[in-house]
Amino acid sequence: TFCASLALLQNVFAVHRRAAIRHLQRRRRCRPLSEANTTRRRQAATTLGPKARQPSPLNPLNPLNLHTEGVSNGAAPSTLTPAGRVPKLYLKGSRIMQFERRLDRELVFSIIAAGILSFTGVVIETAMNVTFPSLMKEFSVSTALVQWITTGYLLVLAVVIPLSGYLKERFLMKRLFLTASGLFILGTLLGAWSPDFLLLLLGRILQGAGTGIALPLMFNIIMDQAPLNRLGFMVGAAMLVCALAPAVGPSIGGYIVSLWGWRMIFWAVLPLLLLSFVLGGLSVRQSSDLRRPSFDAMGLLYLAISFTCLLLGCTELGHGSITFTAALLFAGFLLALFLFRKEEKKLSNQGKRPLLNMGALKNRPFVLGALGLSLLQFLCLALGFLLPCFSQIVTGENAFAAGCILLPGCLLGALFAPLSGRIYDRFGARRPVLLGSMFLILSMVLFNAALPFASTGILTVCYLFFAAGQGLSVGNILTYSLSVLDRSMKPDGNAICNTAQQLSGAVGTAVAAAIVSAAQTDGTGDFARATALGTAEALLVLLILSLLQFLALFLSFRKEGRL
């Protein structure tokens, strides 16, 4: 039924597209380029020499390693793109048309459609954290196993996001959007219907694949099609969508679970997903030429194997000790990572495009900055797992109250994000980044001190300090880390940072769940007391990691000469 409906909608979209082409040609809003004019532009592009073929600089507003070369706002441009190529062309029907940046209905609807898909993905990711106690009871699974609902999602996200550049060059934007929407809708239906834990996990994996395609696609649409004088506003609006989703996810998820059960989380977002599917199918346009770049299949395979072995090894730690299986998995992680680095180096030497160019790792300040960013993501996702579970299992709160622990802090973090950017513009990266790291350390000290007599209100206040530190530092760490790289290495550094963030978030959830699970299976018999003990041990580990995060950033500034 789903495939038949998809085919029917594609036929409707094709008819609508042909009608729109005829309408635009009548109004002369898109003029066909003559063959002679196209030839002259290509000949002019080849006479600019090797300097014109250098890659364009990374836009500071580009958060996801996207291709941003384009044309100026208005009618047919008179200058070449920064990359020395002809102005961007796109295929509409059977004719090559020149794309014009303009703020019209199609652009607004396509951004809304991709934004709904990205927002829904992050909301479900954070909402599922408050459902873990309910899932453990219904499916009779342990803490170490139930955390794969989030870890598996983040694992797929970490593998798919590095493919965004290849997918953009190889496939039409509309086809990518429909694929992402179809995967997400199918995963949502599986999650809502799933009679067992494995089908629920499969649904979350499909949702991760859909979000991994849709999130970069949203920024690609903005960077390629928005008018240049509105670019900053639209990127800021997209970033606000991503920042608000973690704020509303836990509280909405807890409210739904308290009244209707966890399956209603999936049914509740289904109308939004169908609306996004229809809007995107009618409005997403192609604004860049397509090519057939080489695909690094072996690099992707090695990367997926290494990430999977690392997360499985962290899960094995839930048995309370490093078992032979855990040691074997960690060895597999190191071996796959070594083979991945070797494969990427071989492709770079052959002049081919690797999945991730590891040349940026030779820059020591960048490596330390990326490490600090990854540790921050580790702390964030670990706390997102620990606090709702502790509130429900130990203090006896319902799912809605547990989800509201994170709501004030996430809203405060979203408000701090633009303020931290202004501090960065005025004083540089050192002050907001190190101040944010100090807030993180303070919050971890408060969590460890207040846990023996913690209540929902105390945990909420402690999380406010963490969210303030996160809002001050997360965006500025990424901006600073990319600023220490050469212009040609910035896209590669951006891809490494985004991949490391997703992986470290998955590892943070897995490690926190393993520590709590080890305490729960020690044989004491008191499940609530064992959960409290495991949470205390996990928070102590997070305190140590927050100190390491501050040390990494301090050394990065020192080596870069800013201290």
C-alpha positions in Angstrom: 0.0 0.0 0.0 2.8 2.4 0.9 4.7 1.7 -2.4 1.5 2.1 -4.4 0.7 5.4 -2.7 4.3 6.6 -3.3 4.0 5.8 -7.0 0.7 7.6 -7.3 2.1 10.7 -5.6 5.1 10.7 -7.9 2.8 10.7 -10.9 0.9 13.6 -9.5 4.1 15.5 -8.8 5.3 14.8 -12.4 2.1 16.3 -13.8 2.3 19.3 -11.5 5.9 19.8 -12.6 5.1 19.9 -16.3 2.3 22.3 -15.7 4.6 24.6 -13.7 7.3 24.5 -16.4 4.7 25.7 -19.0 3.5 28.4 -16.7 7.0 29.7 -15.9 8.0 29.7 -19.6 4.9 31.7 -20.5 5.7 34.3 -17.9 9.4 34.3 -18.9 10.6 33.8 -15.3 13.1 31.0 -16.4 14.8 31.7 -19.7 16.4 28.8 -21.6 20.1 29.2 -22.2 21.1 29.1 -25.9 23.7 26.6 -26.9 26.0 29.4 -28.1 25.7 31.3 -24.8 26.4 28.2 -22.8 29.5 27.4 -24.9 30.8 31.0 -24.5 30.5 30.8 -20.7 32.3 27.4 -20.5 35.1 28.8 -22.7 35.4 31.8 -20.4 35.6 29.5 -17.4 38.5 27.5 -18.8 40.6 30.6 -19.5 40.8 31.8 -15.9 43.8 29.5 -15.1 44.4 27.1 -12.2 43.6 29.7 -9.5 39.9 29.8 -10.5 39.7 26.0 -10.0 40.5 26.3 -6.3 37.7 25.3 -4.0 35.5 28.0 -2.7 36.0 29.0 1.0 33.7 27.6 3.6 30.9 29.9 4.5 30.9 30.6 8.2 27.2 30.1 8.3 27.5 26.6 6.8 27.1 24.1 9.7 27.1 20.8 7.8 29.9 20.8 5.2 27.7 21.8 2.3 28.5 23.0 -1.2 27.6 26.7 -1.3 28.8 28.0 -4.7 26.0 29.8 -6.4 24.9 32.8 -8.4 24.0 36.3 -7.3 20.5 37.4 -6.5 18.5 38.6 -9.3 18.3 37.8 -13.0 21.0 36.1 -15.1 24.3 36.7 -13.4 27.2 38.4 -15.3 30.1 36.9 -13.3 31.4 33.4 -12.8 31.1 31.5 -9.6 34.0 31.4 -7.0 35.0 28.0 -8.3 35.6 29.3 -11.8 32.7 27.4 -13.4 29.7 28.6 -15.3 26.7 29.8 -13.3 24.6 27.0 -11.7 22.3 25.2 -14.1 19.5 22.8 -13.3 17.4 20.4 -15.3 13.8 21.2 -15.6 11.9 18.9 -17.8 14.1 18.2 -20.8 15.8 21.6 -21.0 18.7 23.1 -19.1 17.6 26.2 -17.3 19.5 28.8 -15.3 18.5 29.0 -11.6 17.5 32.3 -10.1 17.8 32.9 -6.4 14.5 34.4 -5.2 12.3 34.1 -2.1 9.2 32.5 -3.5 6.5 30.1 -2.4 8.5 27.0 -3.6 11.5 28.0 -1.5 9.5 28.6 1.6 7.6 25.4 1.3 10.7 23.3 0.6 12.4 24.7 3.7 9.3 24.1 5.8 9.1 20.5 4.5 12.8 19.7 5.2 12.6 21.6 8.5 9.6 19.5 9.7 11.5 16.3 8.9 14.6 17.4 10.7 12.7 18.8 13.7 10.6 15.6 14.0 13.8 13.5 14.0 15.4 15.4 16.8 12.1 15.5 18.8 11.6 11.7 18.7 15.3 11.2 19.6 15.0 13.2 22.8 11.4 12.1 23.5 12.3 8.4 23.5 14.7 9.0 26.5 11.8 9.3 28.9 10.2 6.1 27.6 13.1 3.8 28.6 11.5 2.6 31.9 8.3 1.8 30.1 10.1 0.0 27.3 12.1 -2.1 29.8 8.9 -3.3 31.5 6.9 -4.0 28.3 9.7 -5.8 26.4 11.5 -7.2 29.4 14.9 -5.8 28.3 17.8 -4.5 30.3 19.1 -0.9 30.6 22.1 -1.8 28.4 19.8 -3.1 25.6 17.1 -0.4 25.7 19.6 2.4 25.2 20.1 1.1 21.6 16.9 2.9 20.8 18.9 6.1 20.9 22.4 4.7 20.2 21.3 2.8 17.0 19.6 6.0 15.7 22.8 8.1 16.4 25.0 5.4 14.9 23.1 5.5 11.5 23.1 9.3 11.7 26.9 9.3 12.1 27.4 7.0 9.1 24.9 8.8 6.7 25.9 12.4 7.4 29.4 12.1 5.8 27.6 11.0 2.6 25.7 14.3 2.2 28.3 15.8 -0.2 28.2 12.7 -2.5 24.4 12.4 -2.4 24.0 16.1 -3.3 26.2 15.8 -6.4 24.8 12.4 -7.5 21.0 12.6 -7.0 18.2 15.1 -7.5 17.2 17.0 -4.4 13.6 16.0 -4.8 14.5 12.4 -5.0 16.7 12.7 -1.9 13.8 14.4 0.0 11.2 11.8 -1.0 13.7 9.0 0.0 14.3 10.6 3.3 10.6 11.1 4.0 9.7 7.6 2.9 12.4 6.1 5.2 11.3 8.2 8.1 7.5 7.4 7.6 8.2 3.7 7.3 10.4 3.8 10.4 7.6 5.7 12.3 5.0 3.1 11.3 7.2 0.3 12.4 7.8 2.0 15.7 4.1 2.6 16.3 3.1 -1.0 15.4 6.2 -2.9 16.6 5.2 -6.0 18.7 8.7 -6.6 19.9 11.9 -4.7 20.6 13.8 -5.7 17.5 11.2 -4.2 15.2 11.1 -1.0 17.3 14.9 -0.8 16.9 14.6 -1.4 13.1 12.1 1.5 13.0 14.6 3.8 14.8 17.4 2.8 12.4 15.2 3.8 9.4 14.3 7.1 11.1 18.1 7.7 11.6 18.7 7.1 7.9 15.9 9.5 7.0 17.2 12.2 9.3 20.8 11.8 8.1 19.6 12.7 4.6 17.1 15.4 5.5 19.2 17.4 7.9 22.0 18.3 5.5 19.4 18.6 2.7 17.6 21.4 4.6 20.8 23.5 4.8 21.7 22.6 1.1 18.4 24.1 0.0 19.0 27.3 2.0 22.6 27.7 0.9 21.9 27.0 -2.8 18.5 28.7 -3.3 17.9 31.5 -0.8 18.6 35.1 -1.8 22.0 36.2 -0.6 20.6 39.1 1.4 18.4 36.7 3.3 20.9 33.9 3.7 21.9 34.7 7.3 18.3 35.0 8.5 17.3 31.7 6.9 20.3 29.8 8.3 19.6 31.2 11.7 16.0 30.1 11.5 17.1 26.6 10.5 19.5 26.5 13.4 16.8 27.6 15.8 14.6 24.7 14.6 17.5 22.3 15.6 18.0 24.1 18.9 14.3 24.1 20.0 13.7 20.4 19.2 15.7 19.0 22.2 13.8 21.5 24.4 10.3 20.3 23.6 11.1 16.6 23.0 11.4 15.3 26.5 8.5 17.2 27.9 6.1 16.4 25.0 7.3 12.8 25.1 6.7 12.5 28.9 3.2 14.1 28.6 2.2 11.7 25.8 3.6 8.6 27.6 1.8 9.6 30.8 -1.6 9.8 29.1 -1.6 7.4 26.1 1.6 5.3 26.2 4.9 5.5 24.3 3.4 4.3 20.9 1.4 7.5 20.7 4.7 9.4 20.2 5.0 7.8 16.7 1.3 8.2 15.8 1.4 11.9 16.9 4.1 12.9 14.5 2.7 11.0 11.5 0.4 13.8 10.3 3.3 16.2 10.3 5.4 13.7 8.3 2.7 13.3 5.7 2.3 17.1 5.4 6.1 17.4 5.0 6.0 14.7 2.3 3.4 16.5 0.2 4.9 19.9 0.6 8.4 18.7 -0.3 7.2 16.7 -3.2 5.4 19.8 -4.7 8.1 22.4 -3.9 11.6 21.0 -3.7 13.6 22.1 -6.8 17.0 21.3 -8.3 19.4 24.2 -8.2 22.8 22.5 -8.9 24.2 20.4 -11.7 24.6 16.7 -11.2 27.8 14.7 -11.6 29.0 11.2 -11.1 31.6 11.4 -8.4 33.5 8.4 -7.2 31.9 6.6 -4.3 34.2 5.5 -1.4 32.4 2.2 -0.7 35.3 0.6 1.2 35.7 3.7 3.4 32.0 3.7 4.3 32.2 0.0 5.1 35.2 0.4 7.4 33.7 3.5 9.1 30.4 1.6 9.8 32.3 -1.4 11.1 34.5 0.7 13.4 31.5 2.7 14.8 29.5 -0.5 15.4 32.3 -2.3 17.1 32.9 0.7 19.4 29.3 0.9 20.5 28.9 -2.8 21.0 32.0 -2.8 23.1 30.7 0.0 25.3 27.4 -2.0 25.7 29.4 -5.1 26.8 30.8 -3.0 29.7 27.4 -3.3 31.2 28.3 -6.7 32.6 30.5 -5.0 35.2 33.9 -5.9 33.7 35.9 -5.9 30.5 35.0 -9.3 29.0 36.7 -11.1 26.2 33.9 -10.1 23.9 34.3 -6.4 24.8 38.1 -6.6 24.2 37.6 -8.3 20.9 35.1 -5.6 19.8 37.4 -2.8 20.8 40.2 -4.5 18.9 37.9 -4.7 15.9 37.2 -0.9 16.3 40.9 -0.1 16.2 41.6 -2.4 13.2 38.6 -1.0 11.2 39.6 2.6 12.0 43.2 1.8 10.9 41.9 0.3 7.6 39.6 3.3 7.1 42.5 5.8 7.5 44.7 3.8 5.1 41.9 3.7 2.5 41.3 7.5 2.7 45.0 8.2 2.4 45.2 5.9 -0.7 42.3 7.7 -2.4 43.8 11.1 -1.6 47.1 10.1 -3.2 45.3 8.9 -6.3 43.5 12.2 -6.6 40.1 10.7 -5.9 37.5 12.0 -3.4 37.7 10.2 0.0 34.7 9.9 2.3 36.5 11.9 5.0 39.8 13.7 4.3 41.9 13.1 7.4 44.5 15.7 6.6 42.9 18.1 9.1 44.0 15.9 11.9 47.6 17.0 11.4 46.6 20.4 13.0 47.0 20.0 16.7 44.8 22.9 17.8 42.0 21.6 15.6 42.3 18.1 17.0 42.1 19.4 20.6 39.1 21.6 19.7 37.3 18.7 18.0 38.0 16.6 21.1 36.5 19.3 23.3 33.4 19.4 21.1 33.0 15.6 21.1 33.3 15.4 24.9 30.6 18.1 25.2 28.3 16.0 23.1 29.2 13.0 25.2 28.2 14.8 28.4 24.9 16.1 26.8 23.6 12.8 25.6 24.7 10.9 28.7 22.8 13.4 30.9 19.8 13.1 28.6 19.7 9.4 29.4 20.6 9.5 33.1 18.3 12.2 34.4 14.9 11.0 33.1 15.6 7.4 34.1 16.8 8.5 37.6 13.7 10.6 38.1 11.3 7.8 37.2 13.0 4.8 38.8 14.5 6.4 41.9 12.3 9.3 42.8 9.1 7.8 41.5 8.1 10.7 39.2 5.9 10.1 36.1 7.2 10.4 32.6 6.0 14.0 32.1 7.7 15.3 35.2 10.9 13.5 34.3 10.8 15.0 30.8 10.3 18.5 32.2 13.7 18.3 34.0 15.4 19.2 30.7 12.9 21.7 29.4 14.1 24.9 31.2 17.7 24.1 30.6 17.2 23.5 26.8 15.3 26.7 26.5 18.1 28.6 28.3 20.6 27.0 26.0 18.7 28.1 22.9 18.6 31.7 24.3 22.3 31.6 25.0 23.2 30.5 21.5 22.9 34.0 19.8 24.4 35.7 22.8 27.5 33.5 22.7 27.9 34.4 19.0 28.0 38.1 19.9 30.6 37.5 22.6 32.7 35.6 20.1 32.5 38.5 17.6 33.5 41.0 20.2 36.1 39.2 22.3 37.1 36.1 20.3 36.6 32.4 21.1 38.6 32.1 24.3 36.3 33.8 26.7 32.9 32.2 25.8 34.4 28.8 25.3 36.4 28.6 28.5 33.5 30.2 30.5 31.1 27.6 29.1 33.5 24.8 30.1 33.6 26.2 33.6 29.8 26.1 33.7 29.9 22.5 32.6 32.3 21.6 35.5 30.2 23.5 38.0 27.1 21.7 36.9 28.8 18.3 37.3 30.0 19.2 40.8 26.5 20.2 41.7 25.0 17.0 40.3 27.4 14.8 42.3 26.9 16.8 45.5 23.1 16.9 45.2 22.3 13.4 44.0 21.9 11.7 47.5 19.0 14.0 48.3 18.0 15.0 44.7 14.5 15.9 43.7 13.1 16.9 40.3 13.5 20.6 41.2 17.1 20.2 42.3 18.0 18.3 39.2 16.3 21.0 37.0 18.4 23.7 38.7 21.6 21.8 38.2 20.8 21.2 34.6 20.4 25.0 34.1 24.1 25.5 34.7 25.0 22.7 32.2 22.7 24.2 29.5 24.2 27.7 30.0 27.7 26.2 29.5 26.5 24.3 26.5 24.9 27.3 24.9 28.0 29.5 25.5 30.5 27.0 24.1 29.1 24.5 21.5 28.8 26.8 18.5 31.9 28.7 19.4 34.0 25.6 19.7 33.0 24.5 16.2 33.7 28.0 14.8 37.1 28.2 16.5 38.1 24.7 15.5 37.5 25.5 11.8 39.2 28.9 12.1 42.6 27.4 12.8 42.5 25.3 9.6 43.7 26.5 6.2 40.9 27.5 3.8 41.2 24.4 1.7 40.9 22.1 4.8 37.8 23.8 6.3 35.2 21.5 4.6 37.1 18.4 5.7 37.4 19.7 9.2 33.7 20.5 9.3 32.8 16.9 8.2 35.1 15.4 10.8 33.5 17.5 13.6 30.0 16.7 12.6 30.7 12.9 12.4 32.6 13.0 15.7 29.7 14.7 17.4 27.1 12.1 16.4 29.5 9.2 17.3 30.4 10.7 20.7 26.7 11.3 21.5 26.0 7.6 20.8 29.0 6.5 22.9 27.9 8.8 25.7 24.5 7.1 25.8 26.0 3.6 25.6 28.6 4.3 28.4 26.1 5.8 30.8 23.7 2.9 30.2 26.5 0.4 30.7 27.5 1.9 34.0 23.9 2.0 35.3 23.2 -1.6 34.0 26.3 -2.9 35.7 25.1 -1.5 39.0 21.6 -2.9 38.5 22.8 -6.4 37.9 25.2 -6.7 40.9 22.6 -8.9 42.7 21.5 -6.5 45.5 17.9 -7.0 44.7 16.8 -3.3 45.2 16.4 -2.0 41.7 15.9 1.6 42.7 18.9 1.7 45.0 21.1 0.0 42.4 19.9 2.6 39.8 20.8 5.4 42.1 24.2 3.9 42.8 24.9 3.4 39.0 23.8 7.0 38.3 26.2 8.3 41.0 29.1 6.4 39.4 28.1 7.7 35.9 28.0 11.3 37.1 31.5 10.9 38.6 32.8 9.7 35.3 31.1 12.7 33.6 32.8 15.1 36.1 36.2 13.7 35.1 35.3 14.0 31.4 34.2 17.7 31.9 37.7 18.4 33.4 39.3 16.7 30.4 37.1 18.8 28.1 38.3 22.0 29.8 41.9 20.8 29.6 41.7 20.0 25.9 40.3 23.4 25.0 42.8 25.2 27.2 45.7 23.4 25.5 44.1 24.1 22.1 44.1 27.9 22.8 47.6 27.7 24.2 49.1 25.9 21.2 47.3 28.3 18.8 48.8 31.2 20.7 45.6 32.7 22.1 46.6 32.4 25.8 
